[in-house]
Amino acid sequence: MSKELNIIARIRTDFPTKFGIPRQSGLIDDLKAAVVFEPEYRNADALRGLEGFSHIWLIWEFSAALRDTWSPTVRPPRLGGNKRMGVFATRSPFRPNPLGLSSVRLDSIEVDPELGPILHVSGADLLDQTPIFDIKPYLPYTDCHPEATGGFIEPLADHELVVDFPEQWLNRVPPQRRQALVRVLAHDPRPSYQKDPQRIYGLEFAGFEIKFTVLDKVLTVCDVKQTGTHPVS
């Protein structure tokens, strides 16, 4: 017997497109997001006791990567897109069930007169308006495993770029968004197979389009243009 999953909430983040979203949750604590519940779940009683936890798990849908079929192997971008691994050995969105799992910091719980309870979180790796299926408290005594190993991803975990962000472009970004944006860029949003030093990349973030190039280990911002209002208050 199976049951259709209900969308209980949607998350509001600074990422209107997939490009640039951190590859894992918790990598960039400066990223702020808000979990807004669907009307039928705007009940503060459902969150009673949650304020005592510092972190929570979000169970969500890869809504931008839905497919009718699945493959037992995938090509992880961090391996250059040319080596196959088993889908269950990766966090690829192309899975039999398109479910994601993210651990985020719970900063505060706000009760909005119109939207009801809102969870303000840090470190989310989700697209704006991603559907949330469930929320669970993070339990450090059982969820944390310091001795854990990272498999084939471990040698790639520390890859970061030096970010050259000229002041003329940085000043166009709201001060409260600058640190998060710089860290997003430092984690190299490009797929590993894209190495063209002449290519100009475009990243949409918090209502801005950030243009940049990458040469060796240095990412240089070359333009910042406003595209709209950012989705996170």
N, C-alpha and C positions, 0 to 999 in steps of 0.2 A: 504494500500500500504506500502511495506517495502523496504528498501534499504540495500544492503550489505555494511558493514562497510569497509572502506579502512584503511590499516595500513599506517600511515603517518611517523612513526619513530620507532626506537627500542632503548631501554635503555641499556647502558653498566654499569654493576655493578660488585662488588667483589664477588657475590654469583653465582657460577656455578650450584649449586643444591639448592633445597628448604630448606633443613635443616639449621637452623640458621638465616634465614631472619627475621628481626623484625616483630612482629605481627601487627604493625600499622606503618604508615608513621609518620615521625617527632619525633619518639622516640629517635633516635640516630643521632644528627646533624653532628657527626664526619664522618658519612658514605658519601662518595662522589660518584657521578654517572654522566654519560654524556648521553644526549638524542641526538642521531644522526638520522637525517631525511633520509627517503628513497629518491632515486634520483629524483623522480618527484615532491617532496615537498621541495627541497633545494633552496628555494626562500627567500632571506632575507626580501623582502617586506612583507611576511606573518607574520613576527615578529616585524614589525614596531610599536614602542610604548611599547613593552613588557619589555624593559629594565627599565621602571619606576616602575615595580612591584617587591616586595621583595619575594613573594611566588606565586606558580602556582599550578593548579590542573592538574593531569595526569589521563586520562581515558584510561584504558588498558585492555588487555585480560589475563585471567588466562590460559595461553597457555599450562601449564603443568598439567592442571586438566580438560581437555575437556572430556565431556561425551555426549552420545546420549539421556540420560534420566535425570530426576531430581526428587528429593524427597522434599515434603513439610516440612520435619524436618531433622535436621542434629545434629551431636554430636560434639559440640565445644571442641577442645582439652583442653582449659583452664578450662573446667569443668570436666576434667578427662576422657573425651571420653565415659562416661556412662550415660549422661543425654541429652535428646533430647530437642532442641529448634526449633522454626520456622525458616526456612531458611532466611526469611526477617527480623528476629530479630538478625541476625548474619552477619558477613562478610566472611562467608564460601565461598570457590571458587566453590563449587558444587551448581550452581544456574541455573535457566532456561536459562539465558543469562550470560555467564562467564565473566562479566565485573567487573573490579576493579577501585577504585577511591582513589587517593593518593594526599595529599597536601605536597609539598616539597619547600624548599627554593631555589630561583633562585640566584645562586652565580654570574654568568657571562654568557655572550653570546659571543662565539668565532666564527669567520668566518674562516674556514679552506679552503685552496686553492683547496683541492680535495673533502672534505666531505660537504662543504658549512657550513651553520650555525649550531653550536653545543651549546646546553644548558647545562651548568655545574650546577648541583643541589646538595643539601645536604638533607639527611634524607629520602631517598627513601627506600621502602620496597618491591623491585621487584627483580625477578630473572634476571640474565644476559640475554640479547637479548629479553626481553619481548616486544611484539608488543604494540605500543602506537596508539590509535585511535584518540585522540584529546587532546588539551592543552588549558586551559582556565586560565585567571588571577584570583588569589585569592583576594577577595574584603573584607577587614577587617570590613567595616561598616555593611556588611550584612552576611558574612560567619562566623563571630565569634560570639559565643553565650556563654558567661561566666556562665550563669545561667543554662545551659543544664545539664541533669542528664544522668548517664551512665548505667542504668538498671542493669542486673545481672552481668555485667563485672566490675562494679565500685569497688567492694570489692577486686578484683584480680589485680587491675591496678598497685599497688605499689610493687608487688612481685619482689625482686631482690636478687641475690646471691653475696656473697663475693668471689672475684676471686683471687686465689693464683697462680700467673704466675711466676715461677722461672726464674731468670735472664738468665740462660743458654738457655732457650727456647724463652724468649721474645726477646733476641738479634738476633734471626734468622728472626724476622719480621721487615720489613722496618720501620724506625721511624715514617713516616707519616701515617702508617696503625695501629700502636699499640693502640692508644686511642680508635679508632673505634672498634677494635677487642675486647678489654677488655670490652667495654660497651655491645657489642653483647653477650659476654659470661655472663655478669652480669644479663642480661635479661632472662637467662635460656632458651636456645634453645630447650631443651627437651620437648616432649609432656608431659602434666601433669600426664598421667598415667604411665610414665616410672620413677620409683623411685629406681631402683636397684643400691646400692652403689658400687657394684663390677663391674658394667658394664663400659667399656671404650667406650666413644662416639667419633665420628670423625666428625669434621666440616671443610668443604672446604671454604676457604676465601682468596681472593687476590692471588691466586697461591700457597697457602699452605694448608696442612691438619693439623688441630689442634686436638690432642687427649687429652681427659680430663675425669675426674671422678667427681661425685658429692656425697658428704656425708653431710647430714643435709642441712645447708645453705651455704656450702663452695664448690666452684668449683675449682678443682686443675688441672692445665695443666700438662700433663706428657710426651708430645712429640710434636715436630713441624717439619714437613717435607715439602720441597718444591715440588710442583706438576707441576708447569709450570709458565708462566708469567701471571701477573695479568691483567685483561681485561680493567681496567680503567687507563688512563694516568694521 
